[in-house]
Amino acid sequence: MMRGMGNMQGMMKQMQKMQKEMTAAKDELDQKEFTGQAANGLVEVIMTGNKRVKDIAIKPEVVDPDDVDMIQDLVLTAVNDCLEKIDVETENTMGQYAKGIPGF
């Protein structure tokens, strides 16, 4: 009976360690900056890993007062590019913790 309890304690310690590692990895990921681009860098968006926009840069040569729709499309493209990069990095970073766990 005691043998099973020792195994359970070992598993609990492993889970606590993994939880701390996951939290640290998530915190690091949240602080990391990602850059999304559109039209070869004419529009850039910088976001953190927790998907907060830090900056949007629009090159002057893309600004055409008669074609505001183009700027809006470029901003959307850059934002979506950045979000996709964050999702890929999140999966690469956090996915390692879900491997081998049933249901994940």
HUPEVEN-V811336 format. One record per residue. N is the residue number from 1. RES is the residue in three letters. SS is DSSP state (H for helix, E for strand, C for the rest). Layout:
n=N res=RES ss=SS
n=N res=RES ss=SS
This chain:
n=1 res=MET ss=C
n=2 res=MET ss=H
n=3 res=ARG ss=H
n=4 res=GLY ss=H
n=5 res=MET ss=H
n=6 res=GLY ss=H
n=7 res=ASN ss=H
n=8 res=MET ss=H
n=9 res=GLN ss=H
n=10 res=GLY ss=H
n=11 res=MET ss=H
n=12 res=MET ss=H
n=13 res=LYS ss=H
n=14 res=GLN ss=H
n=15 res=MET ss=H
n=16 res=GLN ss=H
n=17 res=LYS ss=H
n=18 res=MET ss=H
n=19 res=GLN ss=H
n=20 res=LYS ss=H
n=21 res=GLU ss=H
n=22 res=MET ss=H
n=23 res=THR ss=H
n=24 res=ALA ss=H
n=25 res=ALA ss=H
n=26 res=LYS ss=H
n=27 res=ASP ss=H
n=28 res=GLU ss=H
n=29 res=LEU ss=H
n=30 res=ASP ss=H
n=31 res=GLN ss=H
n=32 res=LYS ss=C
n=33 res=GLU ss=E
n=34 res=PHE ss=E
n=35 res=THR ss=E
n=36 res=GLY ss=E
n=37 res=GLN ss=E
n=38 res=ALA ss=E
n=39 res=ALA ss=C
n=40 res=ASN ss=C
n=41 res=GLY ss=C
n=42 res=LEU ss=C
n=43 res=VAL ss=E
n=44 res=GLU ss=E
n=45 res=VAL ss=E
n=46 res=ILE ss=E
n=47 res=MET ss=E
n=48 res=THR ss=E
n=49 res=GLY ss=C
n=50 res=ASN ss=C
n=51 res=LYS ss=C
n=52 res=ARG ss=C
n=53 res=VAL ss=E
n=54 res=LYS ss=E
n=55 res=ASP ss=E
n=56 res=ILE ss=E
n=57 res=ALA ss=E
n=58 res=ILE ss=E
n=59 res=LYS ss=C
n=60 res=PRO ss=H
n=61 res=GLU ss=H
n=62 res=VAL ss=H
n=63 res=VAL ss=C
n=64 res=ASP ss=C
n=65 res=PRO ss=C
n=66 res=ASP ss=C
n=67 res=ASP ss=C
n=68 res=VAL ss=H
n=69 res=ASP ss=H
n=70 res=MET ss=H
n=71 res=ILE ss=H
n=72 res=GLN ss=H
n=73 res=ASP ss=H
n=74 res=LEU ss=H
n=75 res=VAL ss=H
n=76 res=LEU ss=H
n=77 res=THR ss=H
n=78 res=ALA ss=H
n=79 res=VAL ss=H
n=80 res=ASN ss=H
n=81 res=ASP ss=H
n=82 res=CYS ss=H
n=83 res=LEU ss=H
n=84 res=GLU ss=H
n=85 res=LYS ss=H
n=86 res=ILE ss=H
n=87 res=ASP ss=H
n=88 res=VAL ss=H
n=89 res=GLU ss=H
n=90 res=THR ss=H
n=91 res=GLU ss=H
n=92 res=ASN ss=H
n=93 res=THR ss=H
n=94 res=MET ss=H
n=95 res=GLY ss=H
n=96 res=GLN ss=H
n=97 res=TYR ss=H
n=98 res=ALA ss=H
n=99 res=LYS ss=C
n=100 res=GLY ss=C
n=101 res=ILE ss=C
n=102 res=PRO ss=C
n=103 res=GLY ss=C
n=104 res=PHE ss=C
